[in-house]
Amino acid sequence: MSAPAPAADGSAKGGGRGADIVAGLAIAGLLLPEAVAYSALAGLPAHTGVFALFAGLLGYGLIGRSRFAIVSATSSSAAVLAAATVAAAGPDPAARAAIAAFLTLATGACFLAAAAARLGGLSQMIARPVLRGFTFGLACVIVLKQLPALLGVHARAADFAPLLLELPQRWREWQPASFAAGALALAALKFGERFPRLPASLLVIALGVAASGALAAHGVALTGTIALSPQLGAPGWPGPGQWLTCLELALALTLVLYAESYTAIRAYALKHGDAVEPNRDLFALGIANVLSGLLHGLPVGAGYSATSANEAAGARSRVAGLVAALAVLLMIAFALAWIERIPQPVLAAIVIHAVSKSLRPATFAPYLRWHRDRLVAFAAVATVLSLGILDGLLAAIAFSLLMLLRRLSRPRLSVLGRLPGSHDFVDLALHPQAAPVPGVLVLRPEQPLFFANAEPILALARQQVEAHADARRLVLSLEISPDLDSTSLEALSDFDGWLRARGVALTLARLKDGVRVLLERVQLPGQTASALEYWSVDDAVNADIAAAAEARGGPAADAAAPEMRR
């Protein structure tokens, strides 16, 4: 049964605030330990994740559209930020913290600029196979980088392959107590999945804190002191040669966060029949990231796992997120000493459990079954593992676009014939029962015409004209082309001239309105206004039959009965 439709303010009609309060308290207990864990994942102090959590919950809760979205630091943003700060600032912790604050602020500015430009479809630049492959590869990287904390060793390598080789070689340094604590925490979290409303992470944290004294005595590292003094001054500024790098990193973070956020927001909007306002969400994410940057926090977005946990806890409006923000503030004020005693293997287990849902090979099953985009999905995994998180994502996006261009640039052209007793024209190669129209050659490009394929497709059309020497007219159906660039227009003009030199007239059928207006403005040499008026292939063919009948002096009324059909 779907939830009630949201009211104008985002609340659910007929629903009280009790469910939102309960959900907000439950989600706060889950998010706070994750925020501390994501700080460690980013290689930054614990307060960066806590302030990011507060900024995300408050900023989106006041401005955003989704009733269920929970905006906080995510595993992907923390991992990308870790790679970004190393690339921009090197290993120095102070420089990395300053650059991280700048990148968060710059990410917020990118979101606000995208909202002002109404670029709500920004996330569509990342194809779903790329996003799923990237998420799978990212989960592999995150899990591997949490293993040193789980095993109680300090990793020397930072990249995936070297670290994967290093850990087994140092097996003698593994700490049994640390590994046992992490393994028990993972088992408890896995068992807690059977009870969706149970705050398993909070209970695991509580047990870890209770056992922290004994664990510390056996050499298990604890979270340590969390300095929560917000630095409201300006973040650190990049050096003279770092501006371009930081801008590229901020754009990449924006793209990753919005793709992840839009996936979560869209999924739950569809599930509950809610409206989606992408540009408003861009603005809300921008404000949340600017606030987080001013507090020297991590970049924030709407994580799928946190959003699903919020809905499972019974949230009915954005009030749940605001309640969670207040609860986080109270926990920071009164329970900080306990948070500092969380064992690091427990935090590592929380992160591993959070990303484990992305480590399901079944994610790629549809692409294997459909025989579509398999290479793109697996390339995304490979690039993330081999090139790193940030470079891997950019390489995967570039690879998907290259594969798209490769597919679109392959010229495909169909020769059409009329189905018996109908007005429909279909591919003669696929429908043997269809018949060509004497004296008329009907062709249809199977891709939108654009600069990469216009010339090759029209070269195939020339071959068909030469093969059909009896054709006095060529009907070119452009139903798949919503627009034409200058290369396509010039190619059409050259093709029209080539046809006229052979005594063949060109008629364009099934034109989109925008293309028709464009062609009327361009005025191809052999084109008349009437040659652009055919809404269907049938109309164009019938008009030619009628004209031929009139030229022979025969009756034309029955020869052509053009109807405006699409």
C-alpha angles and dihedrals in degrees: 000000000000123000120256116275114269121255122234091273093051097258123126117255113244094012124115127219094252094089091048092051093050092046092047093053092047094048092048090057089053098043102047097064089042090053090055090047092050090052088058090046089055090048091241136118117285094248091066091068094042094052090044089054093051093045093048095048093046099040097047094036091060099041112016128100107218117093093209108032115119112200117204140117110308132205092248095049091047092050093046090047091052090055092042096052092048090050093048104034109017124222098320106117095210093049091046092051091050094047090045090056090049092049091050090050091046090049089054090050090051090052091050092048090050090050091050090050090046093236095159090146092060093115091060087078086078111067116219094246088054092048093048093045091047091049092050093048091044091052089053090051093047094049092049092048091051093053095081090058090045092050096041097242132122110237119225097192123069103188125079102246097043091046091048089056095041101056098059091045090057097048092128089065095055112119112227094206093052093047092047092051092050094044092050090048091051091049092050092049091049091050090049090062087078089066108049095184093051113099092228094169092053092049091049090050091050092051091047092051091047090053095039095103094055092041093050089052088059093051100266111149119235128209092257132200116351112204106205102184106131113223104215093181125102116295120245116285123230119251122255093271096040103067097089092045092049092048091052090048092049091050091049091050090049092051094047095046095046093046090051093042095046090051092055096040094046094046094055094039089057091045093054100031094247126153120253122218106186096181093051089050090050089054092047092049089048093054091046092052094045089052091047091049092052088052090047091247134145125273111273137212141157104280117206095224095050092045092050090047090052092052092045089052089060103259115168103178144006088278087085090064092048091050088050090052090053091046091051089051091052093047090051090051099045109018104040094111090059093048090055089060096058108125113242094229088058091053090048090051090052091053093046091049092047093056097035091091087067092056096078114122087202086078088079096046095096092054091050091047095045094042087226131125094348091135092049093052095047092043089056090055092046095048093050092050095044105033101030132253102293100035089041093056093048091046091049092051091048091048092051091051091048090051089050092051090046091053094045094045093058103100115235123173129176127207108218132211134181120262111234114268095005144086093235123115117203139172109288091211092059099035111045091179091067118093131212118241112246112250094007125092113200117197132177126192109223094211132050109269112248138145096285098052109021096092096043092047093049089046087059088048090055089053091053092049090052090048091052101052092166093062113113094177135035118207110199114196110208097179092130095053112085091177141007126222124211093266091055092048092051091046090051091049092051090046091051091052091048090052094048090052086060096044095253119133121218123222122182115211137187093022120177113239093249092051092048092052090047093051091048087056094045094045104200111224096249098036128104126192091253091058089067098049101083113110093184138031088239091059092051094048093046091049090054092048090050092049091050091049091051091049088055090048094246128130112286101184095083095034094068130023102169115199125187099249131153 
